[in-house]
Amino acid sequence: MIYIYKVKRRHLTDTEKVCLMGMDDVVSQHSPRQLKKFYCADFQFPNGDTFSLEPKAVHLDSADAIE
């Protein structure tokens, strides 16, 4: 499964904010339940770059499964 999450901009670096390209969505292969157990996970940004973020940087309740 692939999930889309809304990010919390206050937890992002300036580079990550630029990579969002004005959007608020990032993509991950991990479910909200899995993310709660992780210290950090990889998220793909709209420009195609991948960054490791802590789960607190995304709204876990905003997860939408797309595949």
Sequence and secondary structure as in RCSB ss.txt:
>XXXX:A:sequence
MIYIYKVKRRHLTDTEKVCLMGMDDVVSQHSPRQLKKFYCADFQFPNGDTFSLEPKAVHLDSADAIE
>XXXX:A:secstr
  EEEEE GGGS HHHHHHTTT  EEEESS HHHHHH S EEEE TTS EEEE GGGEEEEEEEE  
